[in-house]
Amino acid sequence: MTKTFPEEERFGLTSQFRRAAISLEANIAEGYKKLSKADKLRFFNISEGSLAECRNYIILSKDLLFITESQYTSLYILLEETSKLLTAYSRGIINNTGIQD
């Protein structure tokens, strides 16, 4: 999606948006492989922060008319679904006594 952003945003919003999206998925992957609850939750918390950044960037992108209302809605729905899954997974970790502390 960011490929359609103005060229002058290449080192601004485009770069920041891509970094946040990459951080989101990378921290989920890294947290998944951690053994302790604390480590898992720390990485999932970092992912939630990156998700919040992405949420902000899609709002900004819409306000700057870099994306359409339809694109905004699709991305927002995906972010909300990801947030719900991540929150549920984190709660499951907190409540699961089978995972190391």
N, C-alpha and C positions, 0 to 999 in steps of 0.2 A: 504494500500500500504506500509506503513512504517513497517509492520510486517516482511517484507522480508529484511529490512536493517540489516547490520551487528550488532551483539550483542554489540560490543563496542560503537555503536552509540546510544544505548538505552537512555543514559542520555545526549546526545549531540543533534545531528541533529533530531533524532526521536522525542525526547521530545519537542524540539523547534517547529518543524513542526506541531505536534499535538496541541500544545498550541495555535499557530497562527490560525489554522483551527477552533478550538473551539471558540477562541476570535472573529473571523470573524462572525460566525453565531450567537453567543450570543449577540454581539453588534447590529446586525441587528434586532434581536428579541426585545431587550430592547428599541432600538430607535423607533421601530414601535409602541410601546405602550406609548411613551411619547406624551404629549399634545402640547407642544410649538414647534415652528419651530426650535428655537435655540437648544433645547434638542435633537430633532430628528436628526438634522444635525450634532450635536456633536458626537452622537453615530455612525451615518453612516460614518463620517469622520474617527473615530477610526477603523471601519470595513475596510475602504479602506486601512488604514495602515497595518492591519493584512493581507489583501489580497496581498499587496505588499510584505510582509514577505513570504507568501506562494509561490508567484511567484519566489522569490529569492531562496527558498528552493527547488523548483522543478528543477530550473536551476542547482543548486549545486548538487542535487541528480543525475541528468543526467551526469554532468561532472565527478562525482565520480563513475559512472557506477552502482549506486544503483537501477536505473530504466532504462528501455529500451527507445529507441527513441519513440516508439509507446505510451508507458505510458506517457512520457513527453508531447507528442502532445495532447493526450486526456485530461490530466490535465490542460495544458495551455489553451486549448479551453474553458474548463469549467470555469477557472479563468477569462478569458476575457469576457465570457458571463455574469458572476456574476458582474464583474466590470461595464459593460455597463448598466445592470439593476439597480445597485446601484446608478450609476451616474444619470441615467434618473429619478429614484425615487427622488433623492435629488433635482434635478432641478425642478421636479414637486412640491415639497414642497416649494421651494423658490418662485415659480411663483403662488402658490395657496394662494389666500387671505382669503380663508375660514378657514385656520388653524391658531390657536392663535399664536401671536408673543411672 
